[in-house]
Amino acid sequence: MDTFVIDEARTLRRGESLLLPQASTSNRPNMTASTKRIYYSVPHQKFLYIRGLQPTVMEPPQCLVSQKSSDSGLHIQLHPLVLLTISDQITRHAARQQHGPIIGALLGQQNGREITLEHTFECPVTCGLNDEIILPAAWFQERLHQFKDVHKDPPLDLVGWWSTAPSTGPNDAHLPLHRQILQDYNESAVFLAFHPSQLQDSGSNGGKLPLTVYESVHEGQTAPDASKDMQVDGEEAVPNIKFRELPYSVETGESEMIGIDTIVQASGTASLNATQEPTKRAQQTEQTESNKQSSQVELSQEEEELIASLSTRLNAVRTLESRVSLIKSYLSSLSEADFSSDRSKDNTSTTKLSHPILRNINSLLSHLSILSPSEQSTFSTEVLSQSNDVLLISLLGQLGDNVKAMRELGRKSAVVQTARHVATARKDPSILQRSFNEEYYAQGGRGGPGSGMYS
């Protein structure tokens, strides 16, 4: 198989002919004799114009999601590092305006019925004999070996792959590459489908991640060409691969938790500086520039952390307020007949009485007495007593510091007085003798330092 490069691909304009002028032999890419057309087998089907080749109209993709639920008992543990890598890869692909499928390999462990998805790396693709998208075997084998050498404790292996897919699930465009991974690397590989279409209405899906994890199963046998009514003699039948959805949960390790916490703190204080387009009126331009200059205020790290903390608390208060409003609206919607023991069957209340919900509300109200004491006077007295104890300890500390300062002042004063007497005695020795005699007679002439001199 000769690998060729797709050059200057663009979307056909409306009304443009699909037939292209014949290109010279020197400009035509190297291909096999059976390869006459080329297209991208990606979920978003388009007409592609490729220099030197004739474009083809792609048929609508066939969804390969099975109608049956998974009975294998597999459970997927998804790590946040995989989500961050997928987000980074898709963002770079969109920012660079690249074309073609976005594909990556998934590394992890399989312990019984649990499969962990811990790391992922980006993979290039090439075209096979039938214009299908496959992995370059030599490059992928070397890259996989490098990742295995890095992640030896715990040892990680190829457990699946990921790509973008419509919300309906994987289709026949994903089948060649998945079959390649099943045959060459892992016969139980899983497929993680990322749904870009669910990002636009992320607020309406209840905070669910825009992805689905599938396992592949063989549901019967089918001929390679589905358009044929009968299988040709001697032609081998290929397995009909279907995808079944698997349950997954997000698991976080210590290192990932530290990294995610750092990212969250940085994203809370991050600011996006977007350049505004020039307007037609000069007054609007001046007003925009003045607003930008006034809004670009440099904040210190402490101020940014304070703003992030206040924003988090504000969001928490708003969430609490919405929950309390929901409880109030539920209780107000219940009619008095719902709480009466002899309510009639003709009750027209729109809200159904739910005893578990009422028990939860009662439990929540019972916890309020723990958070806010019923006797406010006792609580105030206890707070005042503790405040007085703290102030008294602080006062005792200040008093001890003052006593220490006074002792230090007395010591320094004695040193100064002694130095002053010594300096005066050097000038007039009689003064030193006079002070010595006064000290001696003050002791009664006994036991003084000079008593032996006069005995």
C-alpha positions as CSV (number, residue, x, y, z in Angstrom):
1,M,0.0,0.0,0.0
2,D,1.4,3.4,-1.0
3,T,0.7,6.2,1.5
4,F,-0.3,9.5,-0.1
5,V,-0.8,13.0,1.2
6,I,-4.1,14.9,1.0
7,D,-3.3,18.4,-0.2
8,E,-5.5,21.6,-0.2
9,A,-8.8,20.0,0.8
10,R,-11.7,22.4,0.8
11,T,-15.5,22.2,0.8
12,L,-17.2,22.5,-2.6
13,R,-19.2,25.7,-3.2
14,R,-22.8,25.5,-4.2
15,G,-23.1,25.0,-7.9
16,E,-19.5,23.9,-8.4
17,S,-19.1,20.8,-10.6
18,L,-17.9,17.6,-9.0
19,L,-15.9,16.7,-12.1
20,L,-12.4,18.1,-12.2
21,P,-10.0,18.6,-15.1
22,Q,-7.5,15.9,-15.6
23,A,-4.3,16.6,-13.7
24,S,-0.9,15.9,-15.0
25,T,0.9,12.7,-13.9
26,S,3.5,14.7,-12.0
27,N,0.9,16.3,-9.8
28,R,-1.1,13.2,-9.1
29,P,-0.4,11.5,-5.8
30,N,1.0,8.0,-5.6
31,M,-1.8,5.6,-5.1
32,T,-2.6,2.0,-5.8
33,A,-4.5,1.0,-9.0
34,S,-7.6,0.2,-7.0
35,T,-7.7,3.6,-5.3
36,K,-9.5,6.1,-7.6
37,R,-11.3,8.2,-5.0
38,I,-10.6,9.5,-1.5
39,Y,-12.8,10.9,1.2
40,Y,-12.6,11.3,4.9
41,S,-14.7,8.7,6.8
42,V,-15.7,11.1,9.6
43,P,-19.0,11.6,11.3
44,H,-19.6,15.0,9.7
45,Q,-19.9,14.1,6.0
46,K,-19.0,16.7,3.4
47,F,-17.9,17.0,-0.2
48,L,-14.1,17.3,-0.3
49,Y,-12.1,18.9,-3.1
50,I,-8.7,17.4,-3.3
51,R,-6.2,18.5,-5.9
52,G,-5.6,15.9,-8.6
53,L,-8.5,13.7,-7.5
54,Q,-12.2,13.4,-8.2
55,P,-14.4,14.0,-5.2
56,T,-17.0,11.6,-4.2
57,V,-20.4,12.0,-2.6
58,M,-20.5,10.1,0.7
59,E,-23.5,8.0,1.6
60,P,-25.3,8.6,4.9
61,P,-23.6,6.8,7.7
62,Q,-25.1,3.7,9.2
63,C,-25.5,3.7,13.0
64,L,-23.9,0.7,14.6
65,V,-25.4,1.0,18.1
66,S,-27.0,-2.2,19.2
67,Q,-30.6,-2.2,20.4
68,K,-29.7,-4.5,23.2
69,S,-28.2,-3.4,26.5
70,S,-24.8,-4.6,27.7
71,D,-24.8,-7.9,29.6
72,S,-21.0,-8.3,30.0
73,G,-21.0,-6.6,33.4
74,L,-18.1,-4.3,32.5
75,H,-17.7,-1.0,34.3
76,I,-15.5,1.9,33.2
77,Q,-13.5,4.1,35.6
78,L,-12.7,7.3,33.7
79,H,-9.9,9.5,35.0
80,P,-10.0,13.3,34.7
81,L,-6.6,13.3,32.9
82,V,-8.3,11.6,29.9
83,L,-11.0,14.3,29.8
84,L,-8.4,17.1,29.9
85,T,-6.3,15.6,27.1
86,I,-9.4,15.1,24.9
87,S,-10.5,18.7,25.5
88,D,-7.0,20.0,24.7
89,Q,-6.7,17.9,21.5
90,I,-10.2,19.1,20.2
91,T,-9.4,22.7,21.1
92,R,-6.1,22.7,19.3
93,H,-7.7,21.0,16.3
94,A,-10.4,23.7,16.1
95,A,-8.1,26.6,16.7
96,R,-5.7,25.5,14.0
97,Q,-8.6,24.9,11.6
98,Q,-7.4,21.4,10.8
99,H,-9.4,18.9,8.8
100,G,-10.0,15.2,9.2
101,P,-10.9,12.9,12.1
102,I,-9.7,13.4,15.7
103,I,-8.5,10.1,17.1
104,G,-6.6,9.1,20.2
105,A,-5.5,5.9,22.0
106,L,-6.7,5.0,25.5
107,L,-4.3,3.5,28.1
108,G,-5.4,1.9,31.3
109,Q,-5.8,-1.4,33.3
110,Q,-8.3,-4.1,33.3
111,N,-9.0,-5.8,36.6
112,G,-11.7,-8.4,36.1
113,R,-14.8,-6.5,35.1
114,E,-13.4,-3.0,35.8
115,I,-11.5,-1.1,33.1
116,T,-9.7,2.1,34.0
117,L,-9.0,4.8,31.4
118,E,-6.0,6.7,32.8
119,H,-4.1,8.2,29.9
120,T,-4.5,9.0,26.2
121,F,-2.4,10.2,23.4
122,E,-3.1,11.6,19.9
123,C,-2.8,9.4,16.8
124,P,-2.4,10.3,13.2
125,V,-4.3,8.4,10.5
126,T,-3.7,7.1,7.0
127,C,-5.9,5.6,4.3
128,G,-6.1,1.9,3.6
129,L,-6.8,0.0,0.3
130,N,-10.5,0.7,0.4
131,D,-10.2,4.4,1.4
132,E,-10.9,3.6,5.0
133,I,-9.2,5.5,7.9
134,I,-6.7,3.3,9.7
135,L,-3.7,3.8,12.0
136,P,-0.1,3.7,10.7
137,A,1.0,0.4,12.2
138,A,4.8,1.1,12.6
139,W,4.3,4.5,14.2
140,F,1.5,3.4,16.5
141,Q,3.5,0.3,17.7
142,E,6.5,2.5,18.5
143,R,4.4,5.1,20.2
144,L,2.6,2.5,22.3
145,H,5.8,0.9,23.3
146,Q,7.2,4.3,24.5
147,F,4.1,4.9,26.7
148,K,4.3,1.4,28.2
149,D,8.0,2.1,29.1
150,V,7.0,5.3,30.8
151,H,4.0,3.9,32.7
152,K,5.4,0.8,34.3
153,D,4.1,1.3,37.9
154,P,1.3,0.5,37.6
155,P,1.7,-1.1,34.2
156,L,-0.7,0.4,31.6
157,D,-1.8,-1.2,28.3
158,L,-4.0,-0.3,25.4
159,V,-7.6,-0.7,26.5
160,G,-9.4,1.2,23.7
161,W,-9.5,4.4,21.6
162,W,-11.6,7.5,21.3
163,S,-12.9,9.8,18.6
164,T,-15.7,12.2,17.9
165,A,-19.1,10.8,17.0
166,P,-22.7,12.1,16.6
167,S,-25.1,11.8,19.5
168,T,-26.7,8.8,17.9
169,G,-23.5,6.8,18.4
170,P,-20.7,5.3,16.3
171,N,-21.3,4.5,12.6
172,D,-19.6,2.7,9.8
173,A,-16.9,5.4,9.6
174,H,-15.5,4.2,12.9
175,L,-15.6,0.5,12.1
176,P,-12.4,0.0,10.1
177,L,-10.2,1.5,12.7
178,H,-12.0,-0.3,15.6
179,R,-11.6,-3.6,13.7
180,Q,-7.9,-2.9,13.3
181,I,-7.4,-2.4,17.0
182,L,-9.4,-5.5,17.8
183,Q,-7.4,-7.7,15.5
184,D,-3.9,-6.3,16.2
185,Y,-3.8,-5.0,19.7
186,N,-6.7,-5.8,22.1
187,E,-9.7,-8.0,21.2
188,S,-11.8,-6.4,24.0
189,A,-11.0,-2.8,23.3
190,V,-13.6,-0.2,24.2
191,F,-14.6,2.9,22.2
192,L,-15.1,6.3,23.8
193,A,-17.2,8.6,21.7
194,F,-17.1,12.3,22.3
195,H,-20.2,14.2,21.1
196,P,-19.5,17.8,20.0
197,S,-23.1,18.4,19.3
198,Q,-24.0,18.1,23.0
199,L,-21.7,21.0,23.9
200,Q,-24.1,23.6,22.6
201,D,-27.0,22.4,24.8
202,S,-24.8,21.4,27.8
203,G,-27.1,23.3,30.2
204,S,-30.1,21.2,29.3
205,N,-28.5,17.8,29.8
206,G,-28.2,18.1,33.6
207,G,-24.4,18.5,33.7
208,K,-23.8,15.2,32.0
209,L,-20.5,14.7,30.2
210,P,-20.8,14.8,26.4
211,L,-19.4,11.4,25.9
212,T,-20.3,7.7,25.8
213,V,-18.3,4.5,26.3
214,Y,-19.1,1.5,24.1
215,E,-18.1,-2.1,23.9
216,S,-18.1,-4.0,20.7
217,V,-20.0,-7.3,20.3
218,H,-20.6,-9.7,17.3
219,E,-24.3,-9.9,16.6
220,G,-24.5,-12.6,13.9
221,Q,-22.7,-12.9,10.6
222,T,-23.2,-10.8,7.5
223,A,-21.6,-10.6,4.0
224,P,-19.0,-8.0,3.3
225,D,-21.2,-6.2,0.8
226,A,-24.6,-5.6,2.3
227,S,-26.1,-4.6,-1.0
228,K,-25.9,-8.2,-2.3
229,D,-28.9,-10.4,-1.8
230,M,-26.8,-13.6,-1.6
231,Q,-23.3,-14.3,-0.5
232,V,-21.0,-15.4,-3.3
233,D,-19.6,-18.8,-3.1
234,G,-16.1,-18.8,-1.6
235,E,-16.5,-15.4,-0.2
236,E,-15.8,-15.3,3.5
237,A,-18.4,-13.8,5.8
238,V,-17.2,-11.1,8.2
239,P,-18.6,-10.5,11.7
240,N,-21.3,-7.9,12.1
241,I,-19.9,-5.6,14.8
242,K,-22.3,-3.7,17.0
243,F,-21.6,-1.3,19.9
244,R,-23.3,-1.4,23.3
245,E,-23.2,1.4,25.8
246,L,-21.2,0.7,29.1
247,P,-21.7,2.5,32.4
248,Y,-18.9,4.6,33.6
249,S,-17.8,6.7,36.7
250,V,-15.2,9.4,37.2
251,E,-12.3,8.3,39.5
252,T,-9.7,10.7,40.7
253,G,-6.2,9.9,42.2
254,E,-4.3,12.1,44.6
255,S,-2.0,13.6,41.9
256,E,-5.0,14.3,39.6
257,M,-6.9,15.9,42.5
258,I,-4.0,18.3,43.2
259,G,-3.7,19.1,39.5
260,I,-7.4,19.7,39.0
261,D,-7.6,21.9,42.1
262,T,-4.8,24.0,40.7
263,I,-6.5,24.3,37.4
264,V,-9.8,25.3,39.1
265,Q,-8.1,27.9,41.1
266,A,-6.4,29.3,38.1
267,S,-9.5,29.3,36.0
268,G,-11.5,31.1,38.7
269,T,-9.1,34.1,38.5
270,A,-8.4,33.9,34.8
271,S,-9.6,36.7,32.5
272,L,-10.1,36.6,28.8
273,N,-8.8,39.6,26.9
274,A,-10.7,39.7,23.6
275,T,-10.0,42.3,20.9
276,Q,-13.1,44.2,19.9
277,E,-13.9,44.9,16.2
278,P,-13.6,48.6,15.2
279,T,-17.0,50.4,14.8
280,K,-18.0,52.8,12.1
281,R,-18.5,55.7,14.4
282,A,-15.6,57.5,16.0
283,Q,-17.6,58.2,19.2
284,Q,-18.3,54.5,19.7
285,T,-14.7,53.7,19.2
286,E,-13.5,56.2,21.8
287,Q,-16.1,55.0,24.2
288,T,-15.0,51.4,23.7
289,E,-11.3,52.3,24.3
290,S,-12.2,54.2,27.5
291,N,-14.2,51.3,28.8
292,K,-11.3,48.9,28.0
293,Q,-8.8,51.1,29.8
294,S,-11.1,51.5,32.8
295,S,-11.8,47.7,33.0
296,Q,-8.1,46.7,32.7
297,V,-7.2,47.0,36.4
298,E,-4.2,45.0,37.7
299,L,-5.2,43.0,40.8
300,S,-2.8,41.4,43.2
301,Q,-2.9,37.7,43.9
302,E,-4.6,38.2,47.3
303,E,-7.3,40.3,45.7
304,E,-7.9,37.7,42.9
305,E,-8.1,34.9,45.5
306,L,-10.6,37.0,47.5
307,I,-12.7,37.7,44.5
308,A,-12.7,33.9,43.6
309,S,-13.7,33.0,47.2
310,L,-16.5,35.6,47.2
311,S,-17.7,34.4,43.8
312,T,-17.8,30.8,45.1
313,R,-19.8,31.8,48.2
314,L,-22.2,33.8,46.1
315,N,-22.8,30.9,43.8
316,A,-23.4,28.7,46.8
317,V,-25.9,31.2,48.3
318,R,-27.7,31.4,45.0
319,T,-27.9,27.6,44.8
320,L,-29.2,27.4,48.3
321,E,-31.8,30.1,47.5
322,S,-33.0,28.2,44.5
323,R,-33.3,25.0,46.5
324,V,-35.3,26.7,49.2
325,S,-37.6,28.3,46.6
326,L,-38.2,24.9,45.1
327,I,-39.2,23.5,48.5
328,K,-41.5,26.4,49.2
329,S,-43.1,26.1,45.8
330,Y,-43.6,22.3,46.3
331,L,-45.3,22.8,49.7
332,S,-47.4,25.7,48.5
333,S,-48.7,23.6,45.6
334,L,-50.0,21.0,47.9
335,S,-53.6,21.6,48.8
336,E,-55.0,21.2,52.3
337,A,-56.9,18.1,51.3
338,D,-53.6,16.3,50.7
339,F,-52.7,16.6,54.4
340,S,-56.2,15.7,55.7
341,S,-56.9,12.1,56.6
342,D,-60.3,12.1,54.9
343,R,-59.3,13.5,51.5
344,S,-61.7,12.7,48.7
345,K,-60.9,10.9,45.5
346,D,-61.9,14.0,43.5
347,N,-58.9,15.9,44.6
348,T,-57.7,18.2,41.8
349,S,-54.2,19.0,43.2
350,T,-51.6,19.2,40.5
351,T,-48.8,18.1,42.7
352,K,-48.7,14.5,44.0
353,L,-48.1,14.1,47.7
354,S,-44.8,12.3,48.4
355,H,-44.2,11.1,51.9
356,P,-40.4,10.5,51.3
357,I,-40.0,14.1,50.2
358,L,-41.9,15.4,53.2
359,R,-39.7,13.3,55.5
360,N,-36.6,14.7,53.9
361,I,-37.9,18.2,54.4
362,N,-38.7,17.5,58.0
363,S,-35.2,16.1,58.5
364,L,-33.7,19.2,57.0
365,L,-35.7,21.5,59.3
366,S,-34.7,19.4,62.3
367,H,-31.0,20.1,61.5
368,L,-31.6,23.9,61.6
369,S,-31.8,23.8,65.4
370,I,-28.2,22.5,65.5
371,L,-27.0,25.2,63.2
372,S,-28.8,28.1,65.0
373,P,-29.5,27.6,68.7
374,S,-33.0,28.1,69.9
375,E,-32.0,30.1,73.0
376,Q,-30.2,33.1,71.6
377,S,-29.5,34.6,75.1
378,T,-27.6,31.5,76.2
379,F,-25.6,31.5,73.0
380,S,-24.8,35.2,73.4
381,T,-23.7,34.7,77.0
382,E,-21.4,31.9,76.0
383,V,-19.9,34.0,73.2
384,L,-19.4,36.9,75.6
385,S,-17.7,34.6,78.1
386,Q,-15.3,33.2,75.5
387,S,-14.6,36.7,74.3
388,N,-13.7,37.9,77.8
389,D,-11.4,35.0,78.3
390,V,-9.6,35.8,75.1
391,L,-9.3,39.5,76.0
392,L,-8.1,38.6,79.5
393,I,-5.4,36.3,78.1
394,S,-4.3,39.1,75.8
395,L,-4.2,41.5,78.7
396,L,-2.1,39.2,80.8
397,G,0.4,38.9,77.9
398,Q,0.6,42.6,77.5
399,L,1.2,43.0,81.3
400,G,4.0,40.4,81.2
401,D,5.6,42.3,78.3
402,N,5.4,45.6,80.3
403,V,7.0,44.0,83.4
404,K,9.8,42.6,81.3
405,A,10.4,46.0,79.8
406,M,10.5,47.6,83.2
407,R,13.1,45.1,84.4
408,E,15.2,45.8,81.4
409,L,14.9,49.5,82.0
410,G,16.1,49.1,85.6
411,R,19.1,46.9,84.5
412,K,20.1,49.5,81.9
413,S,19.7,52.3,84.5
414,A,22.0,50.5,87.0
415,V,24.6,50.0,84.3
416,V,24.5,53.7,83.5
417,Q,24.8,54.7,87.1
418,T,27.8,52.4,87.7
419,A,29.5,53.8,84.7
420,R,28.9,57.3,85.8
421,H,30.4,56.7,89.3
422,V,33.5,55.1,87.8
423,A,34.0,58.0,85.5
424,T,33.6,60.5,88.4
425,A,36.0,58.5,90.7
426,R,38.7,58.6,88.1
427,K,38.6,62.4,88.2
428,D,38.4,62.7,92.0
429,P,39.6,59.6,94.0
430,S,38.4,61.1,97.3
431,I,34.9,60.7,96.2
432,L,35.4,56.9,95.7
433,Q,37.0,56.7,99.2
434,R,34.1,58.7,100.7
435,S,31.5,56.4,99.2
436,F,33.4,53.4,100.4
437,N,33.6,54.7,104.0
438,E,29.9,55.5,103.9
439,E,29.2,52.0,102.9
440,Y,31.5,50.5,105.5
441,Y,30.0,52.5,108.4
442,A,26.5,51.8,107.2
443,Q,27.3,48.1,107.8
444,G,28.4,48.9,111.4
445,G,32.1,48.4,110.7
446,R,31.7,44.6,110.5
447,G,31.8,42.1,107.8
448,G,32.5,44.6,105.1
449,P,35.0,44.0,102.3
450,G,37.5,46.2,104.1
451,S,37.2,44.8,107.7
452,G,40.5,43.0,107.5
453,M,42.4,46.2,106.8
454,Y,41.5,47.9,110.1
455,S,41.7,44.9,112.4
